[in-house]
């Protein structure tokens, strides 16, 4: 289920306040991402899946388009089965699209 733009803006403000309290005005994106992971806002599976999507593109180029080797490399790196890798890539990748995550208000 997607969030409205208003909800996303409120979330950004809340995270900005939390980060400012924790690190002052001199915080980095890495600090914020770590805070989101640490506080459970970014779930472990979500983080792993995102890294799978990135690694998939890298390995696909390294393997010169050989999809079988790509899924083998992914399964070794992320310690999951090749079938799990395929399911995540083919069934979850659409979740990275903006229109899946933010609803434009009319």
Helices and strands as residue ranges (DSSP letters): E 3-4, H 5-23, H 29-38, H 44-62, H 67-78, H 82-92, G 93-96, H 98-101, E 102-103
